[in-house]
Amino acid sequence: MGSREIRLVRVCWLFAPLWLSWAIKPIVAEGSIRSIGSLGQYEQPEQLVTLFKPQPIEEGQFETEAIGGNSNMRVLKLRFPTPLRSGVIENDTVHSLVYIPNSSAKEPVPAVVILHPLGVRDAANERYLARSLASIGIVAATMELPYHMHRAPISMGSGEFIFRTTPENAIKALRQAAMDAMRLIDWLCMQPFVNKSKLGIVGVSLGGIIAALLAGIDERLTVCVNVLGGDIALTIWDSWLTRQFRRSLEKQGVTLDDLHSMLYWINPTTYAAMARGKHILMVMSEYDLFVPRRACIKLWEAFGRPPMIRLYTGHLCAQFSAPALKDAIISFIKMTMFESKSAEEAASKLEQVPIVALKSELMLPVGGNVGAGVAIELCDIDSARRTSIDIHFTTGGIYAAIQWEVSRNLAIGACMRLDKGQKLHPHISCFIIL
């Protein structure tokens, strides 16, 4: 498969959450939500940390297999038993790929764990990041989250179990993910080629939520990059993906405050203050439908407002910025781990991440044909998405337009139809950014 085909596959999988959210209703099975808070029997975050610490196991219980590499690195396939058994055979073995730079043979080097988003079938972006980190002298370990890829139950797709199971099991999967990652960090700390004082974690979307949780509960971690992750309760309450689940909660009389109380013990916001002083970088999409802005802001404030990369686009379109984000993440980790720069100083030296905004819209040109379609932003004039130049492909025609946002989902401007006539018309665009 060539590079063009690989890019096409990645773009296709980018939209997986769209069809998953429509095909699986509700996002988790019906059932009482109130029992999921039963583990929150302690009052202080410092006490709650004990809920996540895995029991130590012998190094012999970790299975390793060399699967290749190149002149710069070697690659190990790592398998080990989960610390929190689910009863699903496939899910109870954790799978990881570890990329080890050859430079680690001379002296111990930093190590980073990388966690993928919800529902992915092939963590290609995470492996690409891992190889890139190993190429600059950092051990990088990708880990499959519960019920994903090799860990998916027979006859279910990657991540599908989390959509179909009860609320209790879905929340248990989050706890299991955190405990699995901590056991992976245990293994890394056993290795003579790892510098135990320089450990980091990177996570995207669901992986970002777990990474943020671990930044607070695992004192060994010194660096955390949280990409598109936020407060769990607000994510469930506001997310487009969980809109039907929210309705089921409201039918049970559950409020947002209730949900925050129930998820207190598993919410990264609870432990974020314990991560202050660490090197933290957050990435947020301003128009995110899946991990909404206010969920990210709540976590950001709990962390003490660390450096943040703001993408003026949506959750899905952030994938188009993946190469530039990868470079920013690597630069941030390199500067904080190798050059002893603070998070603020490292973030100030990062290159601006370009974005692509793809809008699903209803366009209403004055004197023209109303049409539904898709708009592609060609130019973000003020670098904040308030004023933009777009091309609109609608059922009413193809238009070029300059427009100004009145609100997050409404814009006004002037447009010219490209496929018929050259007159400027005022227009209104009602849109969502994907």
Buried (B, 14 or more C-beta within 10 A) or exposed (E): EEEEEEEEBBEEBBEBBBEBBEEBEBBBBEBEBBEBBEBBEBEEBEEBBEBBBBEEBEEEEBEBEEEEBEEBBBBBBBBBBBBBEBEBEBBBBBBBBBBBBBBBEEEBBBBBBBBBBBBBBEBBBBBBBBBBBBBBBBBBBBBBBBBBBEBBBEEBBBBBBBBBBBBBBBBBBBBBBBBBBBBBBBBBEEBEBBBBEBBBBBBBBBBBBBBBBBBBBBEBBBBBBBBBBBBBBBBBBBBBBBBBBBEBBEEEEBEBEBBBBBBBBBBBBBBBEBBBEBBBBBBBBBBBBBBBBBBBBBBBEBBEEBBBBBBBBBBBBBBBBBEBBBBBBBBBBBBBBBEEBEBEEBBEEBEEBEBBBBBBBBBBBEEBEEBEBBBEBBEBEEEEBBBBBBBBBBEBBBBBBBBEBEEEBEBEBBBBBBEEEEEBBBBBBBBBBB
